[in-house]
Amino acid sequence: MTAKSKNPVTIPGLKKKKSVQEKITALTAYDFPTAKILDEAGIDLILVGDSLGMVVLGYSNTIPVTMEDMIHHTRAVTRGTRYALTVGDMPFFSYNVSLEEAKKNACRFIQEGGARAVKIEGSSPRRLELISSLVEADIPVMGHVGLTPQSINHLGRFQVRGKNRKEARDILSQARDLENAGVFAVVLECIPRELAGEVSQKLKVPTVGIGAGPLCDGQILVFHDLAGYSHGYLPKFVKQYAQLNDIIRKGVRNYIQDVKAGEFPEDKHSFHLKNPSQLNDFLNHEDE
């Protein structure tokens, strides 16, 4: 059965996958053509991640990404999505000033962006209050614990979390708090596989891992990393399934070579007058 013949993925459907031990598949996307490919391939969940700042916009981290950036890209993704559940990632400081502003920003993802849920990093008391408020307002929320990239200035660098007793206990506690606040799933990023397995067993809602090992209820990767379409550092947890950089680079070099050699465009790539002899008449006579 192809994705086109399936019913759209729903939040109850994701929870059911956990109950029957069917793995959830998720990837990031930031534009229409990528979203369409992922959707037609049958991916369960597409995250319009604030990682677009690093992957698409060229920033060194996710901090500069704005709400306008996120809404713009979320709109593009949802135009190409029919089957997958699309989740918009709330960017840095879009939910930190006040509860009312945070709710308005979350609502924008749904009303303007077309997303069916939002993702929020962290589990501070104010964050939990916001999540409960959004859920009450019928805006589904995906949680995120472990390595939280928006905290990079506080953390100092990207690194595995939960490798000591305190951090491990904190991550389990945070995940439980998020579940109690009403999230429909929790992203576990860059934590030991053993801890991820324990968290996944303790929670009733699905866990989706990135750099958290195989014991989560689902997995997510950045599409550009998976497809060999990224640049620079590649995390240990990434498996590449294609090498688009090489394919695209080769195609562009062949194009440059053909243009310089006069081999492109050929006649079959050109348009013609029905009667070429009329050209002189066209150019040398004024219209009556």
N, C-alpha and C positions, 0 to 999 in steps of 0.2 A: 504493500500500500504506500503510495507516494504522499508527501506532505500536502499536496493540493487536494487529495481526497479525504484528508483527516479533518476532524473538527479542531478549532483553535485550542491551544493549550490554555488551561485555566489554573487558578491557584488551587482549587480543590483537586484538580487533576495532578498537580505536582505533589500534593500531600499524599494522594493515593499511590503514586509511584514509590514513595518511601515505604508505605505500608506493605506493598507487595515486593519490595526490594528490587525495583526497577530503577536503574541509574538515570539521573537527570543529566542532560547535555546542555551546556551553555557556552556561548562565545560573546565577545564584544563585537560591536559594529558601530561605525560612525557616519555611514553614508548609504544612499539608496541602493546602488548596485551591489555592494557587499551584503547588505541586509537581505536583498532579494535572493542572492545565491544561498546564503545560510538558511533562509526560510524554506526555500524549495528543496534543500538538502534534508530538511526535517529536524533542524535543531529545536530543542524545547524552549530555550530562553535566550533572548538577546539582551545584553546589557549595553546601553549607551553610556559607557564609562567615562569618568572625568580623566581617565588615562589618555583620552584624545589629546590632552595638552602635550603629553610627551610623544605620543605615537604619530599624531597628525599635525599638530601646530608647532612642534619643535621646541617646546619648553623643557627645562631640565627636571621639572616635577609638576605635580597637578595643581599647585597653589594658584597660578595665574588664571586658571579657567573660570569663566564667568557664567552666570545664568544665561545670558544671551547666547554664548557659545553652545551651551548644553541644549537649549531649546531649539536652536537652529539645526543642530545635528540630530536631535531626537525626531524632529519633524521629518527629516530626510529618511531616517531609518524606518519610521512607522509607515511611510508611504510604500516601502518595499516589503512590508511584513503582513502576512495573512494568517499564518499558523502559529508562529512562536509568540510567547509572552514577552512583551517589550518592557524593559525596566529602565527608567531614567535615573542617573546617578546625581544626587544633589551635590553641587560643588562646594568647595571651601567657602565658609562664611555665608552660605545661603540659608543656614538654619541656626546661626549663632547669636544674632542680634536680639530677636524677640520671638516669642511663640507665634504671634500673629503674622509677622513677616515670613517666618519659616513655613507656615501653613499656606500662605499665598504663593510662595515659590513652589511648594510641592504641588499645589493645584495647577500651576502653570504647566507642569510636565504632563498632567492629564488633559487639561482643556486645550492648551495650545500645541503641546508636543505630540499628543496622541498616545502617550505611554499608558500602560495599564497598571503601573506600580512605580514606586521610587525606591532608591536605596540610600541608606544613611549610615555613615561610619560612626562607630563608638557606642558607648552605653552609659554615659554619665547620667546623673539624675535628671538633668534638664533634657537630655536626649531621649530618655525613656518617657518623660512627660510628653514630649513632642510626638513620639511614635504612637503613644496611646491616643493622643488627640487626633492624629491623622487617621488612624484605624477607625476611630469613632466617626470620623467624617467620611468614611468609605473610601479612603485612599490607602491601598495596600502598601505595606512597607517591607523591604528586605533589609535585614541587619547585616553588620560587618564587624568582625572582631579579629584579633591577632595583629598582624601588621596592618596598620591603617595609614595609607600614604599621605592623607591630609595632615597627619601629625608629624611629618618629617622634620619640621623645625624643632619640635620637642624631642623627638627620638634621636635626631642627629644623623642617622643613616638608615637605609633599608636593610633590615636584618631579620632573621628568624626570631619569632617571639615564643614564649612558653617553654624555654629550655631549662628554667629553674623552677623550684617549688612554688614560689610566690606567683610568678607569671602564669604558670599552668593553672593554679587555683583561680586566679583572677579571670583568665579566659573562660573557664568553665562557668564561673559565676556570672560573667558578663553575658554569655550566651543564654543562660537560664533567665536572666533579667530581660533580655530582648524577647525571648519567647513569652514571658509573662506579660510583656508590654503589648504583645499582639502581632509580632512580625510573622510573615508566612514562610520565611526561610532565613538562613544565616550563612553568609560567606565566611569561610575560615581561610585566612590568608597567611601563608608562611609560618606554619606551626608544625611541630613534630607529628608524624603520622599516628603515633600511638595516642597522643592527646586528641587529635582530630577524631580518631575512632571512638574514644571515650565520650567526647562531646556529642558525637552523632548518635551514640546509643542512649545518652541521657535525654536528648531532646525529642519531642514529638514532631516538631517541624523539620523539614529537610535541611541538611547542610550541603553547601556547595563549596568545594575546595579549590584553592589555587595555591600550589606549593604546600599542600597539606596531606599528601599521600592518597592512597586508594580506598581508604575506609570511610570516606565521606559518602553522602547520598547522591552526590553529583559532582561534576567537574566543570570548571570554566577556565578558558585561556583567552589571551588577547589574540584576536584573529590574525593580526599582522605578524605576531611571533609564530603562530602555528603554520602560517603560509610562507614563511621565509621572505616577508615583505617589510621587515623592520630593519632598523639600523642601530649599530652600536651594541651595547651589552645585552646578552641574552641570559636570562635567569636559568639556574640549574633545573628548575622544575618544568621547563618548556620542552616539548617534543615537537620537532618540525615535521610536518607532513607534506610540504611542498617547498619549492625554491623559486618563488615568483621574482625575486630580485634578479636572479640569473636569467630567467626567461625574458623579463622586460628589458634588461640591459642588452641582451642579444638582439632583441627585436629593434630597439632604438638604433643600435650600431648598424644593423642591416639597412634600416631606413636611411641613415646618414650616408652610407656607402652608395645606395641606389640613387639618391638625389644628386650627389656629387658626380656620379658617373652618367647622369642623364638617363638612367634606366627606370626612374619613376618620376612622374606618372607615365604609364604606357597608354596606347590609344584606347584600350578598353576602360581606362579610368577617366576618359575625357568625354565631353559633350560635343555634339556637332550640329551645325545648321543642316536643315533638310536639303538645302541647295547651296553648297559653299560658294558657288559663283555669284550669289546674290549679295555677298558681303560688301563688295565695292559699291553696289547700289545703296546698301544700308548706310554706309559711312559718308557717301558723297552727295546725297540728296536730302534736302530738308523735307520734313513731314508736311504734307499739304494741310 
